[in-house]
Amino acid sequence: MESIQFDELITLGQFLKHEGIIGTGGEAKWFLQENEVLLNGELENRRGKKLHEGDEVDLGEFGQFRIEYSQ
């Protein structure tokens, strides 16, 4: 699992764009409909879902990530 650090609170859609999994924010809705995304072990399909310190995002073949924020 890879730890990714951010300076401020981000959404799931912003995270997908940051990691280069999608090219634009508009692609987030499509990606979340077509791919199983787990947030802390539970299915998540809301692109606006805020990611908090310690959240674990499992994108299957795209990787597993732990969210961290600078203090």
Distance bins in CASP14 RR format, pairs under 12 A and 6 or more apart:
PFRMAT RR
TARGET T0000
AUTHOR 0000-0000-0000
RMODE 2
METHOD distances of the structure
MODEL  1
1 54 0 0 0 0 0 1 0 0 0 0 0
1 55 0 0 0 0 0 1 0 0 0 0 0
1 56 1 0 0 1 0 0 0 0 0 0 0
1 57 0 0 0 0 1 0 0 0 0 0 0
1 58 0 0 0 0 1 0 0 0 0 0 0
1 59 0 0 0 0 0 1 0 0 0 0 0
1 60 0 0 0 0 0 1 0 0 0 0 0
1 63 0 0 0 0 1 0 0 0 0 0 0
1 64 1 0 1 0 0 0 0 0 0 0 0
1 65 1 0 0 1 0 0 0 0 0 0 0
1 66 1 0 1 0 0 0 0 0 0 0 0
1 67 0 0 0 0 0 1 0 0 0 0 0
1 68 0 0 0 0 0 1 0 0 0 0 0
2 19 0 0 0 0 1 0 0 0 0 0 0
2 56 0 0 0 0 0 1 0 0 0 0 0
2 57 0 0 0 0 1 0 0 0 0 0 0
2 58 0 0 0 0 0 1 0 0 0 0 0
2 59 0 0 0 0 0 1 0 0 0 0 0
2 62 0 0 0 0 0 1 0 0 0 0 0
2 63 1 0 0 1 0 0 0 0 0 0 0
2 64 1 0 0 1 0 0 0 0 0 0 0
2 65 1 0 1 0 0 0 0 0 0 0 0
2 66 1 0 0 1 0 0 0 0 0 0 0
2 67 0 0 0 0 0 1 0 0 0 0 0
2 68 0 0 0 0 0 1 0 0 0 0 0
3 53 0 0 0 0 0 1 0 0 0 0 0
3 54 0 0 0 0 1 0 0 0 0 0 0
3 55 0 0 0 0 0 1 0 0 0 0 0
3 56 0 0 0 0 1 0 0 0 0 0 0
3 57 0 0 0 0 0 1 0 0 0 0 0
3 64 0 0 0 0 0 1 0 0 0 0 0
3 65 1 0 0 1 0 0 0 0 0 0 0
3 66 1 0 1 0 0 0 0 0 0 0 0
3 67 0 0 0 0 1 0 0 0 0 0 0
3 68 1 0 1 0 0 0 0 0 0 0 0
3 69 0 0 0 0 0 1 0 0 0 0 0
3 70 0 0 0 0 0 1 0 0 0 0 0
4 10 0 0 0 0 1 0 0 0 0 0 0
4 14 0 0 0 0 0 1 0 0 0 0 0
4 15 1 0 0 1 0 0 0 0 0 0 0
4 16 0 0 0 0 0 1 0 0 0 0 0
4 18 1 0 0 1 0 0 0 0 0 0 0
4 19 1 0 0 1 0 0 0 0 0 0 0
4 20 0 0 0 0 0 1 0 0 0 0 0
4 21 0 0 0 0 0 1 0 0 0 0 0
4 51 0 0 0 0 1 0 0 0 0 0 0
4 53 0 0 0 0 0 1 0 0 0 0 0
4 54 0 0 0 0 0 1 0 0 0 0 0
4 55 0 0 0 0 0 1 0 0 0 0 0
4 56 0 0 0 0 0 1 0 0 0 0 0
4 57 0 0 0 0 1 0 0 0 0 0 0
4 59 0 0 0 0 0 1 0 0 0 0 0
4 63 0 0 0 0 0 1 0 0 0 0 0
4 64 0 0 0 0 0 1 0 0 0 0 0
4 65 1 0 1 0 0 0 0 0 0 0 0
4 66 1 0 0 1 0 0 0 0 0 0 0
4 67 1 0 0 1 0 0 0 0 0 0 0
4 68 1 0 0 1 0 0 0 0 0 0 0
4 69 0 0 0 0 0 1 0 0 0 0 0
4 70 0 0 0 0 0 1 0 0 0 0 0
5 15 0 0 0 0 0 1 0 0 0 0 0
5 18 0 0 0 0 0 1 0 0 0 0 0
5 51 0 0 0 0 0 1 0 0 0 0 0
5 53 0 0 0 0 0 1 0 0 0 0 0
5 54 0 0 0 0 0 1 0 0 0 0 0
5 65 0 0 0 0 0 1 0 0 0 0 0
5 66 0 0 0 0 1 0 0 0 0 0 0
5 67 0 0 0 0 1 0 0 0 0 0 0
5 68 1 0 1 0 0 0 0 0 0 0 0
5 69 1 0 0 1 0 0 0 0 0 0 0
5 70 1 0 0 1 0 0 0 0 0 0 0
5 71 0 0 0 0 0 1 0 0 0 0 0
6 14 0 0 0 0 1 0 0 0 0 0 0
6 15 0 0 0 0 1 0 0 0 0 0 0
6 18 1 0 0 1 0 0 0 0 0 0 0
6 19 0 0 0 0 0 1 0 0 0 0 0
6 50 0 0 0 0 0 1 0 0 0 0 0
6 51 0 0 0 0 1 0 0 0 0 0 0
6 52 0 0 0 0 0 1 0 0 0 0 0
6 53 0 0 0 0 1 0 0 0 0 0 0
6 54 0 0 0 0 0 1 0 0 0 0 0
6 55 0 0 0 0 0 1 0 0 0 0 0
6 65 0 0 0 0 0 1 0 0 0 0 0
6 66 0 0 0 0 0 1 0 0 0 0 0
6 67 1 0 0 1 0 0 0 0 0 0 0
6 68 1 0 0 1 0 0 0 0 0 0 0
6 69 1 0 1 0 0 0 0 0 0 0 0
6 70 1 0 0 1 0 0 0 0 0 0 0
6 71 0 0 0 0 0 1 0 0 0 0 0
7 18 0 0 0 0 0 1 0 0 0 0 0
7 68 0 0 0 0 0 1 0 0 0 0 0
7 69 1 0 0 1 0 0 0 0 0 0 0
7 70 1 0 1 0 0 0 0 0 0 0 0
7 71 0 0 0 0 0 1 0 0 0 0 0
8 14 0 0 0 0 1 0 0 0 0 0 0
8 18 0 0 0 0 0 1 0 0 0 0 0
8 50 0 0 0 0 0 1 0 0 0 0 0
8 51 0 0 0 0 0 1 0 0 0 0 0
8 52 0 0 0 0 0 1 0 0 0 0 0
8 53 0 0 0 0 0 1 0 0 0 0 0
8 67 0 0 0 0 0 1 0 0 0 0 0
8 69 1 0 0 1 0 0 0 0 0 0 0
8 70 0 0 0 0 1 0 0 0 0 0 0
9 15 0 0 0 0 0 1 0 0 0 0 0
9 48 0 0 0 0 0 1 0 0 0 0 0
9 49 0 0 0 0 0 1 0 0 0 0 0
9 50 1 0 1 0 0 0 0 0 0 0 0
9 51 1 0 0 1 0 0 0 0 0 0 0
9 52 1 0 0 1 0 0 0 0 0 0 0
9 53 0 0 0 0 1 0 0 0 0 0 0
9 55 0 0 0 0 0 1 0 0 0 0 0
9 67 0 0 0 0 1 0 0 0 0 0 0
9 68 0 0 0 0 0 1 0 0 0 0 0
9 69 1 0 0 1 0 0 0 0 0 0 0
9 70 0 0 0 0 0 1 0 0 0 0 0
10 16 0 0 0 0 1 0 0 0 0 0 0
10 17 0 0 0 0 1 0 0 0 0 0 0
10 18 1 0 0 1 0 0 0 0 0 0 0
10 19 0 0 0 0 0 1 0 0 0 0 0
10 28 0 0 0 0 0 1 0 0 0 0 0
10 47 0 0 0 0 0 1 0 0 0 0 0
10 48 0 0 0 0 1 0 0 0 0 0 0
10 49 0 0 0 0 0 1 0 0 0 0 0
10 50 1 0 0 1 0 0 0 0 0 0 0
10 51 1 0 1 0 0 0 0 0 0 0 0
10 52 0 0 0 0 1 0 0 0 0 0 0
10 53 0 0 0 0 0 1 0 0 0 0 0
10 55 0 0 0 0 0 1 0 0 0 0 0
10 57 0 0 0 0 0 1 0 0 0 0 0
10 65 0 0 0 0 0 1 0 0 0 0 0
10 67 0 0 0 0 1 0 0 0 0 0 0
10 68 0 0 0 0 0 1 0 0 0 0 0
10 69 0 0 0 0 1 0 0 0 0 0 0
11 17 0 0 0 0 1 0 0 0 0 0 0
11 18 0 0 0 0 0 1 0 0 0 0 0
11 25 0 0 0 0 1 0 0 0 0 0 0
11 28 0 0 0 0 1 0 0 0 0 0 0
11 32 0 0 0 0 0 1 0 0 0 0 0
11 39 0 0 0 0 0 1 0 0 0 0 0
11 44 0 0 0 0 0 1 0 0 0 0 0
11 46 0 0 0 0 1 0 0 0 0 0 0
11 47 1 0 0 1 0 0 0 0 0 0 0
11 48 1 0 1 0 0 0 0 0 0 0 0
11 49 1 0 0 1 0 0 0 0 0 0 0
11 50 1 0 1 0 0 0 0 0 0 0 0
11 51 1 0 0 1 0 0 0 0 0 0 0
11 52 0 0 0 0 0 1 0 0 0 0 0
11 55 0 0 0 0 0 1 0 0 0 0 0
11 57 0 0 0 0 0 1 0 0 0 0 0
11 67 0 0 0 0 0 1 0 0 0 0 0
12 18 0 0 0 0 0 1 0 0 0 0 0
12 19 0 0 0 0 0 1 0 0 0 0 0
12 21 0 0 0 0 0 1 0 0 0 0 0
12 22 0 0 0 0 0 1 0 0 0 0 0
12 25 0 0 0 0 0 1 0 0 0 0 0
12 28 1 0 0 1 0 0 0 0 0 0 0
12 29 0 0 0 0 0 1 0 0 0 0 0
12 31 0 0 0 0 1 0 0 0 0 0 0
12 32 1 0 0 1 0 0 0 0 0 0 0
12 35 0 0 0 0 0 1 0 0 0 0 0
12 37 1 0 0 1 0 0 0 0 0 0 0
12 38 0 0 0 0 0 1 0 0 0 0 0
12 39 1 0 0 1 0 0 0 0 0 0 0
12 40 0 0 0 0 0 1 0 0 0 0 0
12 44 1 0 0 1 0 0 0 0 0 0 0
12 45 0 0 0 0 1 0 0 0 0 0 0
12 46 1 0 0 1 0 0 0 0 0 0 0
12 47 1 0 1 0 0 0 0 0 0 0 0
12 48 1 0 1 0 0 0 0 0 0 0 0
12 49 1 0 1 0 0 0 0 0 0 0 0
12 50 0 0 0 0 1 0 0 0 0 0 0
12 51 1 0 0 1 0 0 0 0 0 0 0
12 52 0 0 0 0 0 1 0 0 0 0 0
12 55 0 0 0 0 1 0 0 0 0 0 0
12 57 1 0 0 1 0 0 0 0 0 0 0
12 58 0 0 0 0 0 1 0 0 0 0 0
12 59 0 0 0 0 0 1 0 0 0 0 0
12 65 0 0 0 0 0 1 0 0 0 0 0
12 67 0 0 0 0 1 0 0 0 0 0 0
13 19 0 0 0 0 1 0 0 0 0 0 0
13 20 0 0 0 0 0 1 0 0 0 0 0
13 21 0 0 0 0 1 0 0 0 0 0 0
13 22 1 0 0 1 0 0 0 0 0 0 0
13 23 0 0 0 0 0 1 0 0 0 0 0
13 24 0 0 0 0 0 1 0 0 0 0 0
13 25 1 0 0 1 0 0 0 0 0 0 0
13 26 0 0 0 0 1 0 0 0 0 0 0
13 27 0 0 0 0 1 0 0 0 0 0 0
13 28 1 0 1 0 0 0 0 0 0 0 0
13 29 0 0 0 0 1 0 0 0 0 0 0
13 30 0 0 0 0 0 1 0 0 0 0 0
13 31 0 0 0 0 1 0 0 0 0 0 0
13 32 0 0 0 0 1 0 0 0 0 0 0
13 37 0 0 0 0 1 0 0 0 0 0 0
13 39 0 0 0 0 0 1 0 0 0 0 0
13 44 0 0 0 0 0 1 0 0 0 0 0
13 45 0 0 0 0 0 1 0 0 0 0 0
13 46 0 0 0 0 1 0 0 0 0 0 0
13 47 1 0 1 0 0 0 0 0 0 0 0
13 48 1 0 0 1 0 0 0 0 0 0 0
13 49 0 0 0 0 1 0 0 0 0 0 0
13 50 0 0 0 0 0 1 0 0 0 0 0
13 51 0 0 0 0 1 0 0 0 0 0 0
13 57 0 0 0 0 0 1 0 0 0 0 0
13 59 0 0 0 0 0 1 0 0 0 0 0
14 20 0 0 0 0 0 1 0 0 0 0 0
14 21 0 0 0 0 0 1 0 0 0 0 0
14 22 0 0 0 0 0 1 0 0 0 0 0
14 23 0 0 0 0 0 1 0 0 0 0 0
14 24 0 0 0 0 0 1 0 0 0 0 0
14 25 1 0 0 1 0 0 0 0 0 0 0
14 26 0 0 0 0 0 1 0 0 0 0 0
14 28 0 0 0 0 1 0 0 0 0 0 0
14 47 0 0 0 0 1 0 0 0 0 0 0
14 48 0 0 0 0 1 0 0 0 0 0 0
14 49 0 0 0 0 0 1 0 0 0 0 0
14 50 0 0 0 0 1 0 0 0 0 0 0
14 51 0 0 0 0 1 0 0 0 0 0 0
14 57 0 0 0 0 0 1 0 0 0 0 0
14 67 0 0 0 0 0 1 0 0 0 0 0
15 21 0 0 0 0 1 0 0 0 0 0 0
15 22 0 0 0 0 1 0 0 0 0 0 0
15 25 0 0 0 0 0 1 0 0 0 0 0
15 28 0 0 0 0 1 0 0 0 0 0 0
15 31 0 0 0 0 0 1 0 0 0 0 0
15 32 0 0 0 0 0 1 0 0 0 0 0
15 37 0 0 0 0 0 1 0 0 0 0 0
15 39 0 0 0 0 0 1 0 0 0 0 0
15 44 0 0 0 0 0 1 0 0 0 0 0
15 47 0 0 0 0 1 0 0 0 0 0 0
15 48 0 0 0 0 1 0 0 0 0 0 0
15 49 0 0 0 0 1 0 0 0 0 0 0
15 50 0 0 0 0 0 1 0 0 0 0 0
15 51 1 0 1 0 0 0 0 0 0 0 0
15 52 0 0 0 0 0 1 0 0 0 0 0
15 55 0 0 0 0 1 0 0 0 0 0 0
15 56 0 0 0 0 0 1 0 0 0 0 0
15 57 1 0 0 1 0 0 0 0 0 0 0
15 59 0 0 0 0 1 0 0 0 0 0 0
15 62 0 0 0 0 0 1 0 0 0 0 0
15 63 0 0 0 0 0 1 0 0 0 0 0
15 65 1 0 0 1 0 0 0 0 0 0 0
15 66 0 0 0 0 0 1 0 0 0 0 0
15 67 1 0 0 1 0 0 0 0 0 0 0
16 22 1 0 1 0 0 0 0 0 0 0 0
16 23 0 0 0 0 1 0 0 0 0 0 0
16 24 0 0 0 0 0 1 0 0 0 0 0
16 25 1 0 0 1 0 0 0 0 0 0 0
16 26 0 0 0 0 1 0 0 0 0 0 0
16 27 1 0 0 1 0 0 0 0 0 0 0
16 28 1 0 1 0 0 0 0 0 0 0 0
16 29 0 0 0 0 0 1 0 0 0 0 0
16 30 0 0 0 0 0 1 0 0 0 0 0
16 31 1 0 0 1 0 0 0 0 0 0 0
16 32 0 0 0 0 1 0 0 0 0 0 0
16 35 0 0 0 0 1 0 0 0 0 0 0
16 37 0 0 0 0 1 0 0 0 0 0 0
16 39 0 0 0 0 0 1 0 0 0 0 0
16 44 0 0 0 0 0 1 0 0 0 0 0
16 45 0 0 0 0 0 1 0 0 0 0 0
16 47 1 0 0 1 0 0 0 0 0 0 0
16 48 0 0 0 0 0 1 0 0 0 0 0
16 49 0 0 0 0 0 1 0 0 0 0 0
16 51 0 0 0 0 0 1 0 0 0 0 0
16 57 0 0 0 0 1 0 0 0 0 0 0
16 59 0 0 0 0 1 0 0 0 0 0 0
16 62 0 0 0 0 1 0 0 0 0 0 0
16 63 0 0 0 0 0 1 0 0 0 0 0
16 65 0 0 0 0 0 1 0 0 0 0 0
17 23 1 0 0 1 0 0 0 0 0 0 0
17 24 1 0 0 1 0 0 0 0 0 0 0
17 25 1 0 1 0 0 0 0 0 0 0 0
17 26 0 0 0 0 1 0 0 0 0 0 0
17 27 0 0 0 0 1 0 0 0 0 0 0
17 28 1 0 0 1 0 0 0 0 0 0 0
17 31 0 0 0 0 1 0 0 0 0 0 0
17 47 0 0 0 0 1 0 0 0 0 0 0
17 48 0 0 0 0 0 1 0 0 0 0 0
18 25 0 0 0 0 0 1 0 0 0 0 0
18 28 0 0 0 0 0 1 0 0 0 0 0
18 51 0 0 0 0 0 1 0 0 0 0 0
18 57 0 0 0 0 0 1 0 0 0 0 0
18 65 0 0 0 0 0 1 0 0 0 0 0
18 67 0 0 0 0 0 1 0 0 0 0 0
19 28 0 0 0 0 0 1 0 0 0 0 0
19 31 0 0 0 0 0 1 0 0 0 0 0
19 51 0 0 0 0 0 1 0 0 0 0 0
19 57 0 0 0 0 1 0 0 0 0 0 0
19 59 0 0 0 0 1 0 0 0 0 0 0
19 62 1 0 0 1 0 0 0 0 0 0 0
19 63 0 0 0 0 1 0 0 0 0 0 0
19 64 0 0 0 0 0 1 0 0 0 0 0
19 65 1 0 0 1 0 0 0 0 0 0 0
19 67 0 0 0 0 0 1 0 0 0 0 0
20 27 0 0 0 0 0 1 0 0 0 0 0
20 28 0 0 0 0 0 1 0 0 0 0 0
20 31 0 0 0 0 0 1 0 0 0 0 0
20 59 0 0 0 0 0 1 0 0 0 0 0
20 62 0 0 0 0 1 0 0 0 0 0 0
20 63 0 0 0 0 0 1 0 0 0 0 0
21 27 0 0 0 0 1 0 0 0 0 0 0
21 28 0 0 0 0 1 0 0 0 0 0 0
21 30 0 0 0 0 0 1 0 0 0 0 0
21 31 1 0 0 1 0 0 0 0 0 0 0
21 32 0 0 0 0 0 1 0 0 0 0 0
21 34 0 0 0 0 0 1 0 0 0 0 0
21 35 0 0 0 0 1 0 0 0 0 0 0
21 37 0 0 0 0 1 0 0 0 0 0 0
21 47 0 0 0 0 0 1 0 0 0 0 0
21 57 0 0 0 0 0 1 0 0 0 0 0
21 59 1 0 0 1 0 0 0 0 0 0 0
21 60 0 0 0 0 0 1 0 0 0 0 0
21 61 0 0 0 0 0 1 0 0 0 0 0
21 62 1 0 1 0 0 0 0 0 0 0 0
21 63 0 0 0 0 1 0 0 0 0 0 0
21 65 0 0 0 0 0 1 0 0 0 0 0
22 28 1 0 1 0 0 0 0 0 0 0 0
22 29 0 0 0 0 1 0 0 0 0 0 0
22 30 0 0 0 0 1 0 0 0 0 0 0
22 31 1 0 1 0 0 0 0 0 0 0 0
22 32 0 0 0 0 1 0 0 0 0 0 0
22 34 0 0 0 0 0 1 0 0 0 0 0
22 35 0 0 0 0 0 1 0 0 0 0 0
22 37 0 0 0 0 0 1 0 0 0 0 0
22 47 0 0 0 0 1 0 0 0 0 0 0
22 59 0 0 0 0 0 1 0 0 0 0 0
22 62 0 0 0 0 0 1 0 0 0 0 0
23 30 0 0 0 0 0 1 0 0 0 0 0
23 31 0 0 0 0 1 0 0 0 0 0 0
24 30 0 0 0 0 0 1 0 0 0 0 0
24 31 0 0 0 0 0 1 0 0 0 0 0
24 47 0 0 0 0 0 1 0 0 0 0 0
25 31 0 0 0 0 1 0 0 0 0 0 0
25 32 0 0 0 0 0 1 0 0 0 0 0
25 47 1 0 0 1 0 0 0 0 0 0 0
25 48 0 0 0 0 0 1 0 0 0 0 0
26 32 0 0 0 0 0 1 0 0 0 0 0
26 33 0 0 0 0 0 1 0 0 0 0 0
26 47 0 0 0 0 1 0 0 0 0 0 0
26 48 0 0 0 0 0 1 0 0 0 0 0
27 33 0 0 0 0 0 1 0 0 0 0 0
27 34 0 0 0 0 0 1 0 0 0 0 0
27 35 0 0 0 0 0 1 0 0 0 0 0
27 47 0 0 0 0 1 0 0 0 0 0 0
28 34 0 0 0 0 0 1 0 0 0 0 0
28 35 0 0 0 0 0 1 0 0 0 0 0
28 37 0 0 0 0 0 1 0 0 0 0 0
28 44 0 0 0 0 0 1 0 0 0 0 0
28 45 0 0 0 0 1 0 0 0 0 0 0
28 46 0 0 0 0 1 0 0 0 0 0 0
28 47 1 1 0 0 0 0 0 0 0 0 0
28 48 0 0 0 0 1 0 0 0 0 0 0
28 49 0 0 0 0 0 1 0 0 0 0 0
29 35 0 0 0 0 0 1 0 0 0 0 0
29 37 0 0 0 0 0 1 0 0 0 0 0
29 45 0 0 0 0 1 0 0 0 0 0 0
29 46 0 0 0 0 1 0 0 0 0 0 0
29 47 1 0 1 0 0 0 0 0 0 0 0
29 48 0 0 0 0 1 0 0 0 0 0 0
30 45 0 0 0 0 0 1 0 0 0 0 0
30 47 0 0 0 0 1 0 0 0 0 0 0
31 37 0 0 0 0 1 0 0 0 0 0 0
31 44 0 0 0 0 0 1 0 0 0 0 0
31 45 0 0 0 0 1 0 0 0 0 0 0
31 47 0 0 0 0 1 0 0 0 0 0 0
31 59 0 0 0 0 1 0 0 0 0 0 0
31 62 0 0 0 0 1 0 0 0 0 0 0
32 38 0 0 0 0 0 1 0 0 0 0 0
32 39 0 0 0 0 0 1 0 0 0 0 0
32 43 0 0 0 0 1 0 0 0 0 0 0
32 44 1 0 0 1 0 0 0 0 0 0 0
32 45 1 0 1 0 0 0 0 0 0 0 0
32 46 1 0 0 1 0 0 0 0 0 0 0
32 47 1 0 1 0 0 0 0 0 0 0 0
32 48 0 0 0 0 1 0 0 0 0 0 0
32 49 0 0 0 0 1 0 0 0 0 0 0
32 57 0 0 0 0 0 1 0 0 0 0 0
32 59 0 0 0 0 0 1 0 0 0 0 0
33 43 0 0 0 0 0 1 0 0 0 0 0
33 44 0 0 0 0 0 1 0 0 0 0 0
33 45 1 0 0 1 0 0 0 0 0 0 0
33 46 0 0 0 0 0 1 0 0 0 0 0
33 47 0 0 0 0 0 1 0 0 0 0 0
34 45 0 0 0 0 0 1 0 0 0 0 0
34 59 0 0 0 0 0 1 0 0 0 0 0
34 62 0 0 0 0 0 1 0 0 0 0 0
35 43 0 0 0 0 0 1 0 0 0 0 0
35 44 0 0 0 0 0 1 0 0 0 0 0
35 45 0 0 0 0 1 0 0 0 0 0 0
35 57 0 0 0 0 0 1 0 0 0 0 0
35 58 0 0 0 0 0 1 0 0 0 0 0
35 59 1 0 0 1 0 0 0 0 0 0 0
35 60 1 0 0 1 0 0 0 0 0 0 0
35 61 0 0 0 0 1 0 0 0 0 0 0
35 62 1 0 0 1 0 0 0 0 0 0 0
35 63 0 0 0 0 0 1 0 0 0 0 0
36 42 0 0 0 0 0 1 0 0 0 0 0
36 43 1 0 0 1 0 0 0 0 0 0 0
36 44 0 0 0 0 1 0 0 0 0 0 0
36 45 0 0 0 0 1 0 0 0 0 0 0
36 57 0 0 0 0 0 1 0 0 0 0 0
36 58 0 0 0 0 1 0 0 0 0 0 0
36 59 0 0 0 0 1 0 0 0 0 0 0
36 60 1 0 0 1 0 0 0 0 0 0 0
36 61 0 0 0 0 0 1 0 0 0 0 0
36 62 0 0 0 0 0 1 0 0 0 0 0
37 43 1 0 0 1 0 0 0 0 0 0 0
37 44 1 0 1 0 0 0 0 0 0 0 0
37 45 1 0 0 1 0 0 0 0 0 0 0
37 46 0 0 0 0 1 0 0 0 0 0 0
37 47 0 0 0 0 1 0 0 0 0 0 0
37 49 0 0 0 0 1 0 0 0 0 0 0
37 51 0 0 0 0 0 1 0 0 0 0 0
37 55 0 0 0 0 0 1 0 0 0 0 0
37 56 0 0 0 0 0 1 0 0 0 0 0
37 57 1 0 0 1 0 0 0 0 0 0 0
37 58 1 0 0 1 0 0 0 0 0 0 0
37 59 1 0 1 0 0 0 0 0 0 0 0
37 60 0 0 0 0 1 0 0 0 0 0 0
37 61 0 0 0 0 0 1 0 0 0 0 0
37 62 0 0 0 0 1 0 0 0 0 0 0
37 63 0 0 0 0 0 1 0 0 0 0 0
37 64 0 0 0 0 0 1 0 0 0 0 0
37 65 0 0 0 0 0 1 0 0 0 0 0
38 44 1 0 0 1 0 0 0 0 0 0 0
38 45 0 0 0 0 0 1 0 0 0 0 0
38 49 0 0 0 0 0 1 0 0 0 0 0
38 55 0 0 0 0 0 1 0 0 0 0 0
38 56 1 0 0 1 0 0 0 0 0 0 0
38 57 1 0 0 1 0 0 0 0 0 0 0
38 58 1 0 1 0 0 0 0 0 0 0 0
38 59 0 0 0 0 1 0 0 0 0 0 0
38 60 1 0 0 1 0 0 0 0 0 0 0
38 62 0 0 0 0 0 1 0 0 0 0 0
38 63 0 0 0 0 0 1 0 0 0 0 0
38 64 0 0 0 0 1 0 0 0 0 0 0
38 65 0 0 0 0 0 1 0 0 0 0 0
39 45 0 0 0 0 1 0 0 0 0 0 0
39 46 0 0 0 0 1 0 0 0 0 0 0
39 47 0 0 0 0 0 1 0 0 0 0 0
39 48 0 0 0 0 0 1 0 0 0 0 0
39 49 1 0 0 1 0 0 0 0 0 0 0
39 50 0 0 0 0 0 1 0 0 0 0 0
39 51 1 0 0 1 0 0 0 0 0 0 0
39 52 0 0 0 0 1 0 0 0 0 0 0
39 54 0 0 0 0 0 1 0 0 0 0 0
39 55 1 0 0 1 0 0 0 0 0 0 0
39 56 1 0 0 1 0 0 0 0 0 0 0
39 57 1 0 1 0 0 0 0 0 0 0 0
39 58 1 0 0 1 0 0 0 0 0 0 0
39 59 0 0 0 0 0 1 0 0 0 0 0
39 64 0 0 0 0 0 1 0 0 0 0 0
39 65 0 0 0 0 0 1 0 0 0 0 0
39 66 0 0 0 0 0 1 0 0 0 0 0
39 67 0 0 0 0 1 0 0 0 0 0 0
40 49 0 0 0 0 0 1 0 0 0 0 0
40 51 0 0 0 0 1 0 0 0 0 0 0
40 52 0 0 0 0 1 0 0 0 0 0 0
40 53 0 0 0 0 0 1 0 0 0 0 0
40 54 0 0 0 0 1 0 0 0 0 0 0
40 55 1 0 1 0 0 0 0 0 0 0 0
40 56 1 0 1 0 0 0 0 0 0 0 0
40 57 0 0 0 0 1 0 0 0 0 0 0
40 58 0 0 0 0 1 0 0 0 0 0 0
40 64 0 0 0 0 0 1 0 0 0 0 0
40 65 0 0 0 0 0 1 0 0 0 0 0
40 66 0 0 0 0 0 1 0 0 0 0 0
40 67 0 0 0 0 0 1 0 0 0 0 0
41 55 0 0 0 0 0 1 0 0 0 0 0
41 56 1 0 0 1 0 0 0 0 0 0 0
41 57 0 0 0 0 1 0 0 0 0 0 0
41 58 1 0 0 1 0 0 0 0 0 0 0
41 59 0 0 0 0 0 1 0 0 0 0 0
41 60 0 0 0 0 0 1 0 0 0 0 0
41 64 0 0 0 0 0 1 0 0 0 0 0
42 49 0 0 0 0 0 1 0 0 0 0 0
42 55 0 0 0 0 0 1 0 0 0 0 0
42 56 0 0 0 0 0 1 0 0 0 0 0
42 57 0 0 0 0 0 1 0 0 0 0 0
42 58 0 0 0 0 1 0 0 0 0 0 0
43 49 0 0 0 0 0 1 0 0 0 0 0
43 57 0 0 0 0 0 1 0 0 0 0 0
43 58 0 0 0 0 0 1 0 0 0 0 0
44 50 0 0 0 0 0 1 0 0 0 0 0
44 51 0 0 0 0 1 0 0 0 0 0 0
44 55 0 0 0 0 1 0 0 0 0 0 0
44 56 0 0 0 0 0 1 0 0 0 0 0
44 57 0 0 0 0 1 0 0 0 0 0 0
44 58 0 0 0 0 1 0 0 0 0 0 0
44 59 0 0 0 0 0 1 0 0 0 0 0
49 55 0 0 0 0 1 0 0 0 0 0 0
49 57 0 0 0 0 1 0 0 0 0 0 0
49 67 0 0 0 0 0 1 0 0 0 0 0
50 67 0 0 0 0 1 0 0 0 0 0 0
50 69 0 0 0 0 0 1 0 0 0 0 0
51 57 1 0 0 1 0 0 0 0 0 0 0
51 65 0 0 0 0 1 0 0 0 0 0 0
51 66 0 0 0 0 0 1 0 0 0 0 0
51 67 1 0 1 0 0 0 0 0 0 0 0
51 68 0 0 0 0 0 1 0 0 0 0 0
51 69 0 0 0 0 1 0 0 0 0 0 0
52 66 0 0 0 0 0 1 0 0 0 0 0
52 67 1 0 0 1 0 0 0 0 0 0 0
52 68 0 0 0 0 0 1 0 0 0 0 0
52 69 0 0 0 0 1 0 0 0 0 0 0
53 66 0 0 0 0 1 0 0 0 0 0 0
53 67 1 0 0 1 0 0 0 0 0 0 0
53 68 1 0 0 1 0 0 0 0 0 0 0
53 69 1 0 1 0 0 0 0 0 0 0 0
53 70 0 0 0 0 0 1 0 0 0 0 0
53 71 0 0 0 0 1 0 0 0 0 0 0
54 65 0 0 0 0 0 1 0 0 0 0 0
54 66 1 0 1 0 0 0 0 0 0 0 0
54 67 1 0 1 0 0 0 0 0 0 0 0
54 68 1 0 0 1 0 0 0 0 0 0 0
54 69 0 0 0 0 1 0 0 0 0 0 0
55 64 0 0 0 0 0 1 0 0 0 0 0
55 65 0 0 0 0 1 0 0 0 0 0 0
55 66 1 0 0 1 0 0 0 0 0 0 0
55 67 1 0 1 0 0 0 0 0 0 0 0
55 68 0 0 0 0 1 0 0 0 0 0 0
55 69 0 0 0 0 0 1 0 0 0 0 0
56 63 0 0 0 0 0 1 0 0 0 0 0
56 64 1 0 0 1 0 0 0 0 0 0 0
56 65 1 0 0 1 0 0 0 0 0 0 0
56 66 1 0 1 0 0 0 0 0 0 0 0
56 67 1 0 0 1 0 0 0 0 0 0 0
56 68 0 0 0 0 0 1 0 0 0 0 0
57 63 0 0 0 0 1 0 0 0 0 0 0
57 64 1 0 0 1 0 0 0 0 0 0 0
57 65 1 0 1 0 0 0 0 0 0 0 0
57 66 1 0 0 1 0 0 0 0 0 0 0
57 67 1 0 0 1 0 0 0 0 0 0 0
57 68 0 0 0 0 0 1 0 0 0 0 0
58 64 1 0 1 0 0 0 0 0 0 0 0
58 65 0 0 0 0 1 0 0 0 0 0 0
58 66 0 0 0 0 0 1 0 0 0 0 0
59 65 1 0 0 1 0 0 0 0 0 0 0
END
